[in-house]
């Protein structure tokens, strides 16, 4: 089993060559280096690209994920399929310019994906970090909430769930500077995303929404802000959507609280230890 897609400039640069060897040979700033996965930033003709190379996770990792009721990530295909589908839906996201996959054994499949760097940008996690202390311009906050709600609705209606749908994985483009009537957001970190053949299963939708809500808990959003998001996401007036989705919204609240508690117990102590060293 082998598949390769090359778009400019890689169709020209790698013409007649082994694209897997060329991807492995790319050099640049390494962001992640594991036994079966490598992520780096490289530059070609003055333009930045991110490269993710998967060399297989092994049967042990696959079984460990399955026993924990998690779906293992076997390579770059998830991200490739998600970027292609999101483009079809009109949702701004990573733009893939090269993809390759080979090998029939799922435990040792070799794959890569190259995406264009999105710059200049800032994650919504960083952009909204001080909102609770320094409230943003109301019109800008309303516009951002509307754009995120539209992105989530299109993604889910298009049968995609992200699995890591947090503010840190939504980038705000800063050129030109953000303004209520001129906002551009892009979705990133799609390596765990799923594209479903039929409608999106309810469990995956609610997990995405709970993750997103959890990531906003420290931003100072008001009940009115949350209702604005829900009205756009569900495309329904507040009273009706609250009545028809009461059980879903209650579950999302409980799950977001659980995620926040896990973050306090695990992530914060680890960050404190790292700061001390």
Buried (B, 14 or more C-beta within 10 A) or exposed (E): EEEBBBBEBBEEBBEEEEBBEBBBEBEBEEEEEEEBBBBBBBEBEEEBBBBBBBBBBEEEBBEEBEEEEEEBBBBBBBBBBBBBBBBEBEBBBBBBBBBBBBBEEEBBBBBBBBBBBBEEBBBBBEBBBEBEEEEBEEEBBBBBBBBBBBBBBBBBBBBBBBBBBBBEBBBBBEEEEBEBEEBBBBBBBBBBBBBEEEEBEEEBBBBBBBBBBBBBBBBBBEEEBBBBBBBBBBEBEBEEBBEEBEEBBEBBEEBBBEBBEEEEEEEEEEEEEEEEE
